[in-house]
Amino acid sequence: MRGNGFTLTELLITLVLSSVLVLIVVTAFSSLGRSSRQIQQLAQLQQNAQLVSGLLQNELVNSGFWGGISRPELAANLPLPAAPPNDCVTPVMDSGSFPVLGLSFITLYARRITQANELGCISTAVTGSELLQLKRLVGQRFNSTELQRNRFYFETDWEHSRIVDVDSSGKDNTLAYYPYQHIVFYIQSQKIEGSEVPVLMRKRLVRNASGHATMSADSILDGVERMHFEFSFDTDMDGIINFTLPTAQISDIQWQQQNARIIGIKFHILLRSTLPDPYYTNNLQYRLGDTLFIANGDHYRRLLVSASVALPNVSL
C-alpha cells in the first residue's frame, strides 16, 4: 500500500516521458525553423532572379537606340554640357558621358573587375565580377516644354543632333528631345544585419540641383554576387551572329564596333542569399559562361540566372 503521493519509480517514469516530449517538441520547432528559413531564402532567390533578369533585359534590349541617328558621336560637333567631375570613363579609348572630338564614344562596354577602383568613378567594386556600361536614349520623345531639370537630352532633327539640358536646349517644339542615359552596373559589398552582402549598384548620369552633371550611385538589389557577359558580333552587317566572345577576350577595336557590330548579349548572374544558413553547406560549382564559381563549403544558398538578349536597334 502507499499514501497519496507518487512512488520514486512513477516520478522517474514521468520525468523520462516529459523529457522525451520536450525533445520531440524542440526537434519539431527546430525542423520547422530550418524549413521556414530554407523556403524563405529560396523564395527570395526566385524573386530576385525575376527582378534582375527583367532589369537587364529591359536595359539591354533598348541598347543602340539613338532616335534615328546612326552616329551619336557627331553630337561633339556642337557645344555640349560640361562632363561630370566624377565621370565614368573607359581608360584610353572612351570620352566618357559626352562625345569629344578625336576620341571614341563607346556606347556599350563591359570589363572584368580586377581592382576596387574602376572607370574613375567606382571605388568599391567587388573584384572577380564584371561591370556593364551603357549609353543610349530612352525611347520616349519629349517636346521642349516637357524637359526635366535633372536630366540630359538628345536634341535632334534631320540636320543636327546634340546633347543638352533644359537650360541649353533650343526650346523648339519642331525638334525631338529624347532622355539621354549613361549608366554603369557593378557589384559592391555592403554590411546588412552584421553580414557582408554583395549588392548590385548603379552609377547614373544626372543633373544635380546646382545644374551640374554628376554620376550618382544607387543600390539596386541585394544578393547579386557575380555578373558575367558574352557578346555576339556581326562582321558583315547582315544581322546574323558570326562569333561570340566573353568580356575578357574583347579588344578595344571591337568595343568601338568599327569593323563589327555587337548585336546580342548573354548575361549570367549569380544570386546569393543575403544571410547564411548554419544548417546548410554549399559545395556546388556554378558555370557562368567560360568562368567557374565554387562555393567552397560556405553556408549561402545560390541561384544562377542566364539569358540572351538580341539588340534589335543595332541590327537595324
C-alpha positions in Angstrom: 0.0 0.0 0.0 1.0 3.6 -0.4 -0.2 7.0 0.7 -1.5 9.8 -1.6 2.0 10.6 -3.0 3.9 9.2 -6.0 6.5 6.5 -5.8 10.0 7.1 -6.9 9.5 4.8 -9.8 6.5 6.8 -11.0 8.3 10.1 -10.7 11.2 8.7 -12.7 8.9 7.4 -15.4 7.1 10.8 -15.5 10.4 12.6 -15.8 11.6 10.4 -18.6 8.3 10.9 -20.5 8.4 14.6 -20.0 12.0 14.8 -21.3 11.1 12.8 -24.4 8.1 15.0 -25.0 10.2 18.2 -24.6 12.8 16.7 -27.0 10.1 16.0 -29.6 8.7 19.5 -29.4 12.2 21.2 -29.6 13.1 19.0 -32.5 9.9 19.8 -34.3 10.3 23.5 -33.8 14.0 23.3 -34.9 13.0 21.4 -38.0 10.2 23.9 -38.7 12.6 26.8 -38.3 15.1 25.2 -40.7 12.4 24.5 -43.2 11.0 28.0 -42.9 14.5 29.5 -43.4 15.0 27.4 -46.5 11.6 28.3 -48.0 12.2 32.0 -47.3 15.6 32.0 -48.9 14.6 30.1 -52.0 11.6 32.4 -52.5 13.9 35.4 -52.1 16.3 34.0 -54.7 13.5 33.3 -57.2 12.1 36.8 -56.7 15.5 38.4 -57.1 16.0 36.3 -60.3 12.9 37.7 -61.8 13.9 41.3 -60.8 17.5 41.2 -62.1 16.6 39.4 -65.3 13.8 41.9 -66.1 16.0 44.8 -65.3 18.9 43.7 -67.5 16.7 42.6 -70.4 14.9 45.9 -70.4 18.1 47.9 -70.3 19.9 45.8 -72.9 17.1 45.4 -75.5 17.0 49.1 -75.9 20.7 49.4 -76.3 21.7 51.1 -79.6 18.7 53.4 -79.8 19.7 56.9 -80.9 16.4 58.4 -82.2 17.2 57.6 -85.8 20.8 58.9 -85.7 23.3 56.4 -86.8 26.4 58.2 -85.3 25.7 59.8 -81.9 29.4 60.9 -81.7 28.6 63.6 -84.3 27.0 65.5 -81.4 30.5 66.5 -80.5 30.4 69.0 -83.4 28.2 71.3 -81.4 28.5 72.7 -77.8 28.0 70.1 -75.1 27.3 70.3 -71.3 30.4 70.0 -69.1 31.2 66.4 -68.2 30.8 65.2 -64.6 34.0 65.6 -62.5 33.4 62.0 -61.3 32.7 60.8 -64.8 32.9 57.0 -65.7 35.5 56.8 -68.4 36.9 53.7 -70.1 40.7 54.2 -70.0 42.4 55.5 -73.2 39.6 54.8 -75.7 36.4 56.5 -74.4 35.4 60.1 -74.0 33.0 59.4 -71.1 29.4 60.7 -70.7 29.5 63.0 -73.6 31.2 62.6 -77.0 34.5 64.5 -77.6 36.1 65.3 -80.9 39.0 62.9 -81.6 38.0 60.3 -79.1 35.9 57.2 -79.4 32.4 57.3 -77.9 31.8 53.8 -76.5 28.1 53.2 -76.0 28.3 49.5 -74.8 31.2 48.2 -72.7 31.9 45.6 -70.1 35.0 44.9 -68.0 36.2 42.2 -65.6 36.9 43.9 -62.3 40.5 43.3 -61.1 40.7 46.1 -58.6 38.2 48.1 -56.4 38.8 51.3 -58.4 37.3 51.2 -61.9 36.5 53.7 -64.7 37.5 56.6 -62.5 34.1 56.7 -60.8 33.9 53.4 -58.8 36.0 52.9 -55.7 34.4 49.9 -54.0 33.7 47.3 -56.7 33.9 43.6 -55.9 36.8 42.0 -57.7 36.2 38.9 -59.8 32.9 40.1 -61.1 32.2 42.4 -64.1 30.8 45.8 -64.8 28.4 46.8 -67.6 28.3 50.3 -69.1 25.5 51.5 -71.3 24.9 54.8 -73.1 21.7 55.2 -75.0 18.5 57.2 -75.4 15.3 56.3 -73.6 12.7 55.7 -76.3 10.2 58.3 -75.4 10.1 61.5 -77.3 9.5 64.8 -75.5 8.9 68.3 -76.6 10.7 71.4 -75.2 8.1 72.2 -72.6 8.3 68.7 -71.0 12.0 68.7 -70.2 13.1 68.0 -66.6 15.9 69.8 -64.8 17.6 66.7 -63.5 18.1 65.0 -66.9 20.1 65.4 -70.1 18.5 65.1 -73.5 19.5 64.3 -77.1 18.1 67.2 -79.2 17.8 66.2 -82.8 16.2 66.8 -86.2 17.3 65.8 -89.7 20.0 68.4 -89.8 21.8 68.2 -86.4 22.0 66.4 -83.1 23.5 67.4 -79.7 23.2 66.7 -76.0 21.5 69.4 -74.0 19.9 70.1 -70.6 16.7 72.1 -70.0 18.7 75.4 -70.0 20.8 74.8 -73.1 18.1 73.3 -75.2 16.8 75.1 -78.3 13.3 75.2 -76.8 11.8 74.5 -80.2 8.9 72.1 -80.5 9.9 71.3 -84.0 12.9 69.4 -82.6 12.8 66.0 -80.9 14.1 65.5 -77.4 15.0 62.0 -76.1 16.2 61.5 -72.5 19.9 60.5 -72.6 21.1 57.8 -70.3 24.6 56.8 -69.2 24.7 54.0 -66.6 27.2 51.6 -65.1 26.1 48.4 -63.3 28.6 46.8 -60.8 28.7 44.9 -57.6 29.7 46.3 -54.2 29.9 44.7 -50.8 27.7 46.3 -48.0 27.1 45.3 -44.4 23.5 44.3 -43.7 22.4 43.0 -40.4 26.0 42.3 -39.4 26.8 40.3 -42.6 28.7 41.4 -45.7 26.2 41.3 -48.6 27.0 41.7 -52.3 24.7 44.4 -53.8 24.0 45.3 -57.4 24.8 49.0 -57.8 24.2 51.6 -60.5 26.1 54.7 -61.4 23.8 57.1 -63.3 24.4 60.4 -65.1 22.1 63.1 -63.6 22.0 66.8 -63.3 22.2 68.0 -59.7 20.3 70.9 -58.0 23.2 73.3 -59.0 22.7 72.3 -62.7 26.0 70.4 -62.9 26.4 66.9 -64.3 27.3 64.2 -61.8 27.4 60.4 -61.6 25.0 59.4 -58.8 25.2 55.9 -57.1 22.1 53.8 -56.3 21.7 50.4 -54.6 19.5 48.3 -56.9 19.3 44.7 -55.5 20.8 42.9 -52.5 22.4 39.4 -53.0 23.8 39.8 -56.6 27.2 38.1 -56.2 28.6 37.8 -59.7 28.0 39.1 -63.2 29.4 37.8 -66.4 28.7 38.7 -70.0 29.2 37.3 -73.5 28.8 39.4 -76.7 27.7 38.3 -80.1 29.3 40.1 -83.1 28.0 40.6 -86.7 31.0 41.2 -89.0 29.2 41.6 -92.4 26.3 43.7 -91.3 23.6 41.1 -92.3 22.1 40.9 -88.8 23.4 37.3 -88.3 25.8 36.4 -85.5 29.3 35.5 -86.7 31.1 34.9 -83.4 30.6 35.3 -79.7 33.3 36.4 -77.1 33.3 36.8 -73.3 34.1 40.2 -71.9 37.8 39.4 -71.1 38.5 38.5 -74.8 37.1 41.6 -76.5 39.7 44.1 -77.8 39.5 47.9 -77.8 38.7 47.9 -81.5 35.9 45.5 -81.0 34.4 47.7 -78.3 34.5 50.6 -80.7 32.4 48.5 -83.1 34.3 49.8 -86.2 34.5 46.5 -88.1 31.8 44.5 -86.4 28.6 45.3 -84.5 27.5 43.8 -81.2 24.0 42.5 -81.9 23.4 40.2 -78.9 24.4 39.8 -75.3 24.1 36.8 -73.0 24.3 37.6 -69.3 25.0 35.2 -66.4 24.0 36.5 -62.9 24.8 34.5 -59.7 22.5 35.4 -56.9 23.2 34.6 -53.2 21.0 34.6 -50.1 21.7 37.7 -48.0 22.1 35.8 -44.8 23.9 32.4 -44.1 22.1 29.3 -43.0 24.3 27.4 -40.5 22.4 24.2 -41.2 23.2 24.4 -45.0 26.6 23.7 -46.6 27.1 24.7 -50.2 29.8 22.8 -52.1 28.3 23.4 -55.6 30.0 24.8 -58.6 28.3 27.4 -60.8 29.2 27.8 -64.5 28.9 31.4 -65.7 29.8 31.0 -69.3 33.6 30.4 -69.5 34.1 31.2 -65.8 33.5 28.9 -62.8 32.4 29.9 -59.3 33.0 27.4 -56.5 31.1 27.8 -53.2 33.8 26.2 -51.2 31.6 24.8 -48.4 30.1 28.1 -47.2 26.6 28.4 -45.8 24.8 30.5 -48.5 22.2 29.3 -51.0 22.7 30.5 -54.6 20.8 30.6 -57.9 22.3 31.1 -61.3 20.3 33.1 -63.9 21.3 33.2 -67.6 19.5 34.8 -70.6 20.3 36.0 -74.1 19.2 39.4 -75.4 19.1 40.4 -79.0 19.8 44.1 -79.8 17.2 45.0 -82.5 18.2 48.7 -82.7 21.8 47.7 -83.6 20.7 45.1 -86.1 18.6 47.6 -87.9 
